[in-house]
Amino acid sequence: MKKGRKGLSQAEVDRIWEVRALGLSDAEVARRLGLVPGRVTRYLAGCGGIRPGRVRRRAAWCLSLAEREEISRGIARRDSARQIGRLLGRSHTTISREIVRSGGRKYYRAHFADEESWERTRRPKASKLERCAALRELVACLLACDHSPEQIAGYLARRYPDNEQMRVSHETIYRALFVQSRGTLRRELTRHLRSRRSKRRARGATGSGQGRGQLADMVIISERPPEVADRAVPGHWEGDLLMGTKTSAIATLVERQTRYVQLVALPNGFKAEPVRQALVASIQTLPQQLCRSLTWDQGHEMAQHKQLTIDTGVQIYFCDPQSPWQRGSNENTNGLLRQYFPKGRSLKDVTQAQLDEVAALLNGRPRKTLGFMTPAETLAEVLDQAAPDR
C-alpha cells in the first residue's frame, strides 16, 4: 500500500483530510479514524494544516501527445492553424498558442512540446514571495508590525496599484508561513499573527452565550436611530470589557464609522463605579462631534449608565441578550487585542500608556472594510470634513 507522510498510508492521509473538513480537532480526527493522535498531529504540523497537492494527472482538456503529433504533421503539410484545429476538433487559437510557445513552426517537435507542457504544469511553482526579494522583505516587515496577511495584501494593492510584482494575496502569505518547505518567510513570524498559530486549523462552529442580569431603565438597541445602524454619522461607539484573570479587565471602545479604537485602563476593577469613572475620563478627551452614543452589552459593569449619560452627554444603548454580533466591530477588535493581551494574563497592572501604544498599533493597521485605509487616517479625514471653514 502506498505510504503518505509520517508512515501513514495514502488512504489514511485522504481520510484525515476528509474528516478534518468537518471541523474536528486533531485528536478527534485520530479518534474517529483509529489512529495514534501524535501521528496525526505531526503529519498536520509538517504540512502547516494545508492539504498537499494531489497526484499529478493530465487534465482531460489538455492536448495529448497524439494530438501534438498531428499538429507536427499539419505543420509539415503547411496547413493553417484553422485547418489543424478543424481536424482535431480544437479551437484555432489553441493550436496557434501551442505552436508559438513550443518554438514556432520551424522548431516545433511533438515529443519536446509534450514534455515542456508537463513541466509547465508542475506544482507547486515558486511563489511570488520566493521570486521577489523586495516584496518578501516588505511583507516580513509588515508582519513584524502585527499587520494581518489580509491587511498586508490590501495595503500592497493600494500602495502599488500599477506594480503587479509588489502585490501578493493573503493566501500566499499564509502558505509561506505555514508550509516551511516553501522557505519564504521565517516560522517565527507566525507569533505576529493574531492567533499565533503555526498551522491552519480545521474550521468548526464553537461558542455560546451566557445570561446576564437585568439592568434598570435600559434603552434597547432596537430604539437606536437609523444613522447609528448605517454608520452614516461619526461619533457612535461600541464598547465592552476585555477580561483578564480574576478581577482584572480593560474597557475597549470602537468608533463604528472609522473603526478607531480607544482603550481604557481599569486599575480599580470593573465594577460599575470604577468603570463609569474611567469611561467618563476617556470620553471627555474626544471632540464633541465624536460623542453621540455608545452601544454595550447588558453587563453589570454598566449599572450606572444613566449617570454616565449625564456626565458625558453620550446616550447608552444595550444589545439584546447573547447577541454579540450587534457589536460586531467591538467583538472583532477584542479578538485583535488578544494578540497583545492573551487569555490567562492579568490586566490589573496594564497602564494607560501601554494601552495607548497598543491602540496606536491597531489604529495604524490598514482595514479591509475601510478600503485598506487605517482607522487613524479615516478619523482624521472625517474630522477634517467636519471642521468649520477657516
N, C-alpha and C positions, 0 to 999 in steps of 0.2 A: 504494500500500500504506500502511495506517495506521501512523504512527510512534509509538514509545514514547519514553521519556526518552533524552536524550543521543544523538539521531539513530538509535536502534535501532528497528526495525520492531516492531509488536506481536507478530508471530510469533517474532522473536528474543528479545523480552522473556519470552514464555511459555516458550520453550525454556531460557532461562537459569535460570528458577526450577525447571523440571523436572530439569535436570541438577544444579543445586546441591543439590537434595533428596537426592542420592546421597552427600553429604558431601564434595564436591570443593572445592578451593580456588578462588579467583577465577581464578588463572592456568590451572588445569586446566579450568575451565568454558570459558574463552575458547579454549583449545587444542582442546577437543573440538568446539566449535561453529564453529571457524574465524574467530573474532573477534579484534580487537585487544585485548590484555589490559587496557590502560589504560582503554579504553571500558567494559569490563565492571566494572572496579574503581570507576570514577567513578559509574556507574549504581547499583551496590550501596551505595556510600557515601552517595549522595544520599537513598536511602530507608532508611538505617540497617540494611540487611540484612533488612528486614521487607517482605514482599510487599505492594504496594499493593492497595487494593480493586479488585475486578474491575468490568467494565462493568455498570451497574445494569440489572436486569431485574425485572419484576414476578413475584413468586412465583406458582406455579400455584394455590395455595390462597387467595390474596388475592381479595377482592371485585373484580369488574371494573366498568367504567363502566356496562355494560349491566345488571348486577345492581343497581347503585345506582339506576339509573333505575327499575327495577322496584320497589325499596324506596320511592322517592318516590311512585310511582303507588299503592302499597299504603297509604301514609300518607294520600294524598288520598281513598282509599276508606274510610279509618278501619279498615283491617284491623289485627289484633293482630300482635305480633312472631311469634307461633307460626304464624299464617296465612301471613304473608310467608315465613317460614322453610320451611314445607312446600312452598310454591310454587317456591322457589328450590333446594330440597334442601339447605338450610343449617340449622344449629342456631339455635333462637330466641334463645340468648344472643349469638350472633354478630350477629344483626340488632339486638338491643337495644343492645349496645355501640356498634355503628356509628351508630345514631340519636343516642344520648346524646352521643358525642364530636364529633358534627357539628352541634350546635346544638339538638338535640331535635326533636320532631315539628313544632313551629311554624316552625322556621327551616331544616329540612333541605332541601338542594338537591343533587342528584346530582353535578352538574359540580364544585361547590366541594368537596364531600366527597371526590371522587376526587383533586382537586389537593392537598388537605390530607393525604390518606393518602400520596401520593407524596412530599410534603415531609417527613413524619414518618419515612420510611424512609431519608432521605438519610444517607450515611456519608462521612467519619467525623463523628460528633457531637462536640460539645465534651465533653472528658473531665471527670471529677470534679476533677482537679487544676486544670484551667482555670477551673472554676466556683467553686472554694472556695480563696480566698487563704490562709486559716489552715492548711488541710491542705497546700497547696503549700509553704508556708514550713516547716512541721514536717518534711515529707519531705525537703526540701533540707537542713535542719539535721542530720537523722539520716544522710543520705548523706555529709555532710561529716565525720561522726564514724565513717565507714567501715562503717556498717551496710549489709548487702546488701538489695536490694529485697524478697526473701522475708522477711528478718528484720524489716524495717520493716512489711510487711503484717501479719505475725503479731503484732508489738508493738501496732499500732494496734487490731487486733481484740480484743486483751486489755485495752488501756488504755481503749478506748471501746466497750464491748460494746453499749451502748444508743444510740449515736450513729452512724447509718449515714453521715452526712455527713463524719465524720472517719475513715472507713475506705476503703482502696483496695487493689486487687490488685497483686501484684508485676509482672504483665504490663503493667499501665497505667504503672507507674513506668519499666519498661524502654522502653516505646514513647515515653514523654515524653523520655527521654534520647537514644534513637537516632534518632527521627524529629523533627527540629528544626522541621519545618513545623507541629507541634502547639504549639510555642512555650511549653511549660510549665516545663521545667527547663533550666538552663544546661548547654551541652555540656561545659563544663569539669568538671562534677560526675562525668563518667564516669571521671576519674582516681581516684576513690574506690572504684570497683568493683574487686573482686579481680583481674579480668582486665585492667582498664584499657582495654577495647575501646570503640570508638565506634560499632560496628555489630554486629548479631547475626551470628555465624559459622555456617557450614554444619556440621551435626552429622556427625561421622565417627568411626570407631574407630581409635585410634592407641595406640602404646606396646608395649613388650616388656621382659621382664626380663633380667637378666644374672646369670651364675653367680657363686656365692660359694664361697670355700674352706671346708673343714670345720673346725669348732671342736671342741675336746675336751670330752667329758662334758656335752654339751648335754641339756637336758630339753626335749623337743619339745612343741609346743602341744597335741598330742592328749592329753598327760598332765595338762593343766591342769584343775583342779577345775571342776565344773559351775557353781559360784557365780561364777566369773570370766566364763564364756561368757554367762550370762544377766544379767550386770550387777546381780545382786541385792544385792551387798555392796560398799560403797565401799572404796577403798584398792588397787585393781588398776589398773595403769597400762600404757599403750602408749608406746614410745619409739622414736626414730630420730634420725639426723643430717640437718640441713638443710644442704646443701652450698653453699659459695660458690666463688670462683675458687681454683685451685691447692690449697694446703694449708689452707684455711680452712673452718670449719663451726661450727654451733651445735647443741646437743642439745635435742630437744623431747620433753616428757613430757605425756601427756594422761590424766587420770583417766577410766576407762571409764564409770562411772555418771553423773558430773556434767559430764563434758567439760571439767573445769577444766584449764587449761594452765599448765605451768611450763617456762620457757626457761632454758637453762644455757649460759653463755659458755664457749668453749674457746680461750682465748688462747694455749695451748701446743700447739695442733694436735689432731688427732683419732686419734692412735694409742692403743693400749689403756690405757697407764698414765695419761695426762692425762685421758682420758675417764672412767676409773674414779674418779679423784680428784675430778673435777668433779661426777659424779653422786652420789658419797657426800656431798659437801658440800651439794648441793641436797636430797637425800632426808632428810638429818638435820634439815632445817628443818621437816619435816612432822610433824603429830601422829601418835602411834603407830598409831592406828586407820586411818591412810591409808597405811601401809607394809606392804603384803601381798605384791604380786607386780608384776613388770614383764615385758611381752612385747616382744621386739625381733626384728629380722631377723638373719640369720646373717652379719653384717658382722664383719670382723676387729677393729673397734674394741671388740668385746665379748669379746676373748680372755681377759680377766681377770674373767670373770663369776662364777667361784667365789669369788674374793676379795671381789667386790662384795657377794655374798650374805652372806659372813662379816661384812663391815664394817657392813652395814645391816639384815640380817635379812630382806631382800626376796628372794623366790625369782624367778629369771630363767627365763622360758620363751622358746623360739625358734620363729619361724614356719617353715613349710615353704619350701623354695627357690622364689623367684619367685612369692610369694603375698602381695602387699601388702594384699589385701582382708582378710587375717587381722589386720591392724592398721588397720582402716577409719577409726577415729576419729582416729588419728595421721596417716594419709595425708591426710584431709580438712583437718586443722589445718595441715599443711605446705603444702597448697595455699593456705590463707588467708594464711599467712605470706609467701608470695611477693609479696603486695601491699606488704609493708614491706621485704622483702629479695629483690628481683628477681634472676633468674639473671644471671650475669656480674658480680656485685658481690662484692668481697672482704668476708668476715665476720671477718677477723682482728682488726680494731680495734673491733669492736662490744663495748661494755661491758655488764656485768651490769645496770647501772642502765638502760641503753637497752632491754635485753631485758625487764626488769621493767615498763617503761612499755608496751611492745607487748603483753606478756602481760595487763596490766590492761585494755587495749583489747579484746582477744579475750574475756576473762572477763566483760566488761561488755556483750557483744553478746547480744541475745536469740536463742535457738536453737530452731528448729522441733521438734527431737527432744526438747526439754525443755518442750514446751508454751509456747514463747516466753518462758520464764524465762531468766535469764542463768546461766552456769556459776557465777559468784560467789554468786548468790542460792541456787542449788541446793546448792552446797557448804556454805554457812552453815546451810541447813536440815538437811542431813544431819548436820553436826557438832552442831547443837543437839539433834537427836533422840538422838544417841549420848551426849550429856553425862549424867553421873550426876545424879540428883535432888538438889537442894540442900535 
